[in-house]
Every structure is written in C-alpha cells, then in structure tokens.
Amino acid sequence: MKFGIIPNTSKSESLEVLKKLIIKIKKYDHEFFIDEAIKKLSLNNDFFEDNRCILSTEQLIIKSDIIISIGGDGTMLNTAFETYKYNKPLAGLNIGKLGFLAEFDINNIDELFTAISNNDYEIHERIALEGEIISGEKTNLFAVNDIVIDKGPYPKMIKLSIEIDGNYVTTFTADGLILATPTGSTGYSLSTGGPVVSPKAGVITLSPISPHTLTMRHLVIPSEQKISIKVESSIPSVQINCDGQRVIPIDSPNLIRISKSEKKIKLIHIKKNNYFEILRRKLMWGIDLRND
C-alpha cells in the first residue's frame, strides 16, 4: 500500500507527528510519499534519507493509494479539495481541536494500518457541492462541507431570493446563507441552529445566517435538486466561501447556481467506529458537565 502524506505546515507540531507516522508506516511495511510543502518545516533536517519520497501535491496524489492529511478538519477539507478529482480515499490525522472529520490521531493510527492489513475498513462516500457564479466572469465552486454566501466585512444585510428546480421558494434579508452537505451539517450550519444530518442521507441543508424575520427557517431538500440564489445588496460586493477555505468576492446583484457534484469524497472509516459514537464523543452528547 502506498500512502501520500499532506501535512499542515502552518502547525509547528506537524513535523514531529509526521516523523512518528513514518515510523509506523515503515513498521507495517508500506510505502509513503510526502508533500513537498514539508520542506518549509524540514530544512536542515536529515530525517528524510531519500528525497525521492518528497513529491508535488499532484504527483503525490496520483502515485498514492490512500492520502493522509495531518492537521485539523480545515486541513482535511483543503486536502479533499486537492484529491477529489483523482478519486482517491482520504484519512485524517488530527492535531487540531475538534477533529470531527479527522477520525485518527497519532495515538490510534495503528488502528488504520491494522484494519488495512486485515481488510477491516470501509470507504465511505460523501456528497459534495459544486456551483457557478453566473454574472460577470464565471467562477466554478466546489465544497465538501458548505458553500456560504455572506455580506463580508460590510455592516449591511443582503437580500437573497431562492429558487429550487426553477420553483420560487422565498426572498429574505439576512447576513447570509449556508448551503451544507450532511458532512458539513456539524460545522457552520450547526452553529446557526441547523440539524445534524447523517452522512448517509442524500440531502442539502439551507441555513439562513441571522435572518431579519422570525419565520425564515432551515430547509432540507433532496440533493438531486438544483438551487439558484439571486443576491442583491446595497453595497457593491458580497462574498462566497467554500469550506471556509476559498473566499471569492462577487459583484452585486449576482446569481449563483448550486447542485450536488457528480464526484464524491471518499473517506477511510474503521468498521468498529460508529458515526453516532463519534457524535457523542466529539459533541459530548449525554455528558452532564455538572457532575465534574
């Protein structure tokens, strides 16, 4: 098995975690490649005896069977954006805070290699979103978690009109709108009061951000439906961000079309790890802090 390792080089602990990971990969007699970004952390370091294992991101993804992201959920989302078009499965090694997507850490990474050796793992496919900005220069969008339309740094709310499959839904003013996949339902959408959605559900959640009406509520629709959003604002521009990673300023008024991507994200999952157990552990469901 060949593993491609993409670390978050902005985290100082990435190098030490990477060293421990490589020791474990060698223990299980697997091959590995490291993203060339590691040079930012490993200059004057003789740990990597063979520089041939250090590749560009594209070459690393092409040559690897499984991609391991070292960082937090943000790193994993960014890595997913790099890997999705190559149809390669992804595993997350968490050194961040919550680590909801990143299922492993350096203390339990042996579970991954043992499961692979015993063929005791699954590859879960997660839906992603794609879209395009129609007015002005056309720009394509892609997100694993969510696509967010918001007012940006300006204090004024924006006006949003929604159509689904060509049918008018509503018009409202708000700070913005979150369009989330089931994977993204535990992210920004959750903080606005949106529902937690099982990753097995084929749906998209539309969550308004601070709407200027008490009657505007979260909306869950089948992922096969196509969404059109007209954005109008008294300010000359608003912004769209994908997974909180890629921010795009757009002119107002504008039209954005969003739908389910034909490509899915593949995540490595250990069979014994149940999604609801992860929810309980990460979100501390059922824990009464008054007992501490």
C-alpha positions as CSV (number, residue, x, y, z in Angstrom):
1,M,0.0,0.0,0.0
2,K,1.3,3.5,-0.9
3,F,0.4,6.4,1.4
4,G,0.6,10.0,0.4
5,I,1.0,12.4,3.3
6,I,-0.1,16.0,3.2
7,P,0.7,17.9,6.4
8,N,-0.4,21.4,7.5
9,T,2.9,23.2,7.5
10,S,1.4,26.1,9.5
11,K,1.3,23.9,12.6
12,S,4.7,23.6,14.3
13,E,3.9,20.1,15.6
14,S,3.3,18.7,12.1
15,L,6.9,17.7,11.7
16,E,7.1,15.6,14.9
17,V,3.8,14.0,14.1
18,L,5.0,13.2,10.6
19,K,8.1,11.5,11.9
20,K,6.1,9.3,14.2
21,L,3.7,8.5,11.4
22,I,6.5,7.5,9.1
23,I,7.9,5.1,11.7
24,K,4.6,3.4,11.9
25,I,4.2,3.2,8.1
26,K,7.6,1.5,7.9
27,K,6.6,-0.8,10.7
28,Y,3.7,-2.1,8.6
29,D,6.0,-2.3,5.5
30,H,4.1,0.3,3.5
31,E,5.5,2.9,1.1
32,F,4.9,6.6,1.5
33,F,5.3,9.9,-0.2
34,I,5.4,13.4,1.4
35,D,4.0,16.6,0.0
36,E,6.8,19.0,-0.9
37,A,5.4,21.6,1.4
38,I,7.2,19.8,4.2
39,K,10.4,21.5,3.0
40,K,9.1,24.5,4.9
41,L,9.4,22.6,8.1
42,S,12.3,20.2,7.5
43,L,15.1,22.3,6.2
44,N,18.5,21.2,7.6
45,N,16.7,18.0,8.8
46,D,18.3,14.7,7.9
47,F,15.3,12.6,8.9
48,F,14.2,12.0,5.3
49,E,17.1,10.0,3.9
50,D,15.6,9.7,0.4
51,N,14.3,13.0,-1.1
52,R,12.7,11.0,-3.8
53,C,9.8,10.4,-1.4
54,I,9.1,14.2,-1.5
55,L,6.7,15.0,-4.4
56,S,4.5,17.8,-5.6
57,T,0.9,17.6,-4.4
58,E,-0.4,16.4,-7.8
59,Q,2.3,13.7,-8.2
60,L,1.8,12.5,-4.6
61,I,-1.9,12.1,-5.1
62,I,-1.5,10.3,-8.5
63,K,1.0,7.8,-7.1
64,S,-0.7,7.0,-3.7
65,D,-3.4,4.6,-2.8
66,I,-4.5,6.5,0.3
67,I,-4.0,10.1,1.2
68,I,-3.3,11.0,4.9
69,S,-4.0,14.6,5.9
70,I,-2.1,15.8,9.0
71,G,-3.9,18.8,10.7
72,G,-7.4,19.5,11.8
73,D,-10.7,19.5,9.9
74,G,-9.8,22.6,7.9
75,T,-6.6,20.8,6.7
76,M,-8.7,17.8,5.7
77,L,-11.2,19.9,3.8
78,N,-8.4,21.6,1.9
79,T,-6.8,18.2,1.2
80,A,-10.2,16.9,0.0
81,F,-10.4,19.7,-2.5
82,E,-7.0,18.7,-3.8
83,T,-7.8,15.0,-4.1
84,Y,-11.4,14.7,-5.1
85,K,-10.9,14.8,-8.9
86,Y,-8.4,11.9,-8.6
87,N,-11.0,9.7,-6.8
88,K,-8.5,8.8,-4.0
89,P,-9.6,7.9,-0.5
90,L,-8.7,10.1,2.4
91,A,-7.8,9.6,6.1
92,G,-7.4,12.4,8.6
93,L,-4.7,12.5,11.3
94,N,-6.0,15.1,13.8
95,I,-3.7,17.6,15.5
96,G,-6.3,20.3,15.7
97,K,-9.1,21.0,18.1
98,L,-12.4,19.2,17.4
99,G,-11.3,16.9,14.6
100,F,-14.8,15.7,13.6
101,L,-13.7,14.7,10.1
102,A,-10.2,13.5,11.0
103,E,-11.0,10.2,12.6
104,F,-7.5,9.3,13.7
105,D,-4.7,10.8,15.9
106,I,-1.1,9.7,16.3
107,N,-2.1,7.5,19.3
108,N,-4.7,5.4,17.4
109,I,-3.2,5.5,13.9
110,D,-2.2,1.8,14.4
111,E,-5.9,1.0,14.1
112,L,-5.8,2.3,10.5
113,F,-2.8,0.2,9.4
114,T,-4.1,-2.9,11.3
115,A,-7.5,-2.5,9.6
116,I,-5.9,-2.1,6.2
117,S,-3.8,-5.2,6.8
118,N,-6.9,-7.2,7.8
119,N,-9.2,-5.6,5.2
120,D,-11.3,-4.5,8.1
121,Y,-12.1,-1.0,6.9
122,E,-14.7,0.8,4.7
123,I,-14.6,3.6,2.2
124,H,-17.5,6.0,2.9
125,E,-18.6,8.2,0.0
126,R,-19.7,11.7,1.0
127,I,-21.6,14.0,-1.3
128,A,-20.0,17.4,-2.3
129,L,-21.4,20.6,-3.7
130,E,-20.5,22.4,-6.9
131,G,-21.7,25.6,-8.3
132,E,-21.0,28.6,-10.5
133,I,-21.3,32.3,-10.3
134,I,-23.2,33.4,-13.3
135,S,-23.0,37.2,-13.5
136,G,-19.6,38.7,-14.6
137,E,-16.7,36.4,-15.0
138,K,-18.0,32.8,-14.5
139,T,-16.4,31.1,-11.5
140,N,-16.7,27.5,-10.5
141,L,-17.3,26.5,-6.9
142,F,-16.6,23.2,-5.0
143,A,-17.1,22.3,-1.3
144,V,-17.2,19.2,0.9
145,N,-18.8,20.9,3.9
146,D,-20.6,24.0,2.7
147,I,-20.9,27.0,0.4
148,V,-21.6,30.2,2.2
149,I,-22.9,33.4,0.7
150,D,-22.4,36.3,3.2
151,K,-22.2,40.1,3.4
152,G,-18.5,40.0,4.1
153,P,-17.0,42.9,6.1
154,Y,-19.8,45.3,5.5
155,P,-22.5,46.0,8.2
156,K,-25.5,45.9,5.9
157,M,-27.6,42.8,5.4
158,I,-28.1,41.3,1.9
159,K,-31.2,40.3,0.0
160,L,-31.4,36.7,-1.1
161,S,-34.0,35.1,-3.4
162,I,-34.1,31.3,-3.7
163,E,-35.4,29.0,-6.4
164,I,-35.3,25.2,-6.4
165,D,-35.6,23.3,-9.6
166,G,-37.0,26.5,-11.2
167,N,-39.7,27.0,-8.5
168,Y,-39.6,30.2,-6.5
169,V,-39.2,29.5,-2.7
170,T,-38.7,32.8,-0.9
171,T,-36.9,36.1,-0.6
172,F,-35.5,37.4,2.7
173,T,-32.8,39.6,4.1
174,A,-30.0,38.3,6.3
175,D,-26.3,38.3,6.9
176,G,-26.1,35.3,4.5
177,L,-27.0,31.8,3.7
178,I,-25.2,28.4,4.3
179,L,-25.7,25.5,1.9
180,A,-24.4,22.4,3.6
181,T,-23.9,18.8,2.8
182,P,-24.5,16.1,5.5
183,T,-20.8,16.2,6.2
184,G,-21.0,20.0,6.8
185,S,-24.0,19.7,9.0
186,T,-21.8,19.6,12.1
187,G,-19.9,22.7,11.0
188,Y,-21.0,26.3,10.4
189,S,-24.6,25.2,9.8
190,L,-24.8,23.7,13.2
191,S,-23.8,27.0,14.9
192,T,-26.9,28.7,13.2
193,G,-29.2,26.1,14.7
194,G,-29.2,23.7,11.7
195,P,-29.8,20.0,12.1
196,V,-27.2,17.3,12.4
197,V,-27.6,15.2,9.3
198,S,-26.4,11.6,8.9
199,P,-23.7,11.3,6.2
200,K,-25.8,8.6,4.6
201,A,-28.7,11.0,3.9
202,G,-28.7,12.4,0.4
203,V,-29.8,15.9,1.3
204,I,-28.6,19.6,1.2
205,T,-29.4,21.9,4.1
206,L,-30.1,25.6,3.6
207,S,-29.5,27.6,6.7
208,P,-30.0,31.4,6.9
209,I,-27.5,33.5,8.9
210,S,-29.2,35.9,11.2
211,P,-32.3,36.4,9.0
212,H,-34.3,39.6,9.6
213,T,-37.6,37.6,10.1
214,L,-38.6,35.1,12.6
215,T,-40.4,33.0,10.0
216,M,-37.3,32.1,8.0
217,R,-36.2,28.6,9.0
218,H,-33.7,26.0,7.9
219,L,-34.7,24.0,4.8
220,V,-33.6,20.4,4.0
221,I,-34.1,19.3,0.4
222,P,-33.1,16.2,-1.7
223,S,-29.5,16.5,-3.0
224,E,-30.7,15.9,-6.6
225,Q,-32.5,19.3,-6.7
226,K,-30.8,22.3,-8.2
227,I,-30.6,25.6,-6.3
228,S,-30.5,29.1,-7.8
229,I,-29.8,32.1,-5.5
230,K,-30.1,35.7,-6.5
231,V,-28.0,38.0,-4.3
232,E,-28.8,41.7,-4.1
233,S,-27.1,44.2,-1.8
234,S,-26.9,48.0,-1.3
235,I,-23.1,47.5,-1.2
236,P,-21.2,46.8,-4.4
237,S,-20.0,43.3,-3.5
238,V,-20.6,40.4,-1.2
239,Q,-18.6,37.2,-0.8
240,I,-18.8,33.4,-1.2
241,N,-16.6,31.0,0.6
242,C,-16.2,27.3,0.1
243,D,-15.5,25.2,3.2
244,G,-14.1,28.3,4.9
245,Q,-11.0,27.9,2.7
246,R,-11.6,29.7,-0.6
247,V,-13.1,33.2,-0.4
248,I,-14.4,34.8,-3.6
249,P,-15.7,38.4,-3.8
250,I,-18.6,38.8,-6.2
251,D,-20.4,41.8,-7.6
252,S,-24.0,42.6,-6.6
253,P,-26.5,41.8,-7.9
254,N,-25.5,38.3,-8.9
255,L,-26.8,34.8,-9.5
256,I,-25.3,31.6,-8.0
257,R,-26.3,28.1,-9.1
258,I,-25.5,25.2,-6.8
259,S,-26.1,21.5,-7.0
260,K,-24.7,18.1,-5.9
261,S,-21.3,17.3,-7.5
262,E,-21.0,14.3,-9.7
263,K,-17.8,13.4,-7.8
264,K,-17.9,12.2,-4.2
265,I,-15.4,12.4,-1.5
266,K,-14.0,9.1,-0.2
267,L,-13.1,8.8,3.5
268,I,-11.4,5.8,5.1
269,H,-13.5,4.5,8.0
270,I,-12.8,1.8,10.6
271,K,-15.7,-0.5,10.7
272,K,-15.8,-0.6,14.5
273,N,-16.1,3.2,14.8
274,N,-19.8,4.1,14.7
275,Y,-20.9,7.5,13.4
276,F,-23.2,8.1,16.5
277,E,-20.3,7.2,18.8
278,I,-18.2,9.8,17.1
279,L,-21.1,12.3,17.6
280,R,-21.3,11.5,21.3
281,R,-17.5,11.8,21.8
282,K,-16.9,14.9,19.7
283,L,-20.1,16.9,20.6
284,M,-20.2,15.5,24.1
285,W,-23.8,14.3,23.8
286,G,-25.2,12.8,27.0
287,I,-22.4,14.2,29.2
288,D,-23.5,16.1,32.2
289,L,-20.8,18.6,33.0
290,R,-22.4,19.3,36.4
291,N,-21.0,16.0,37.6
292,D,-17.4,17.2,37.2
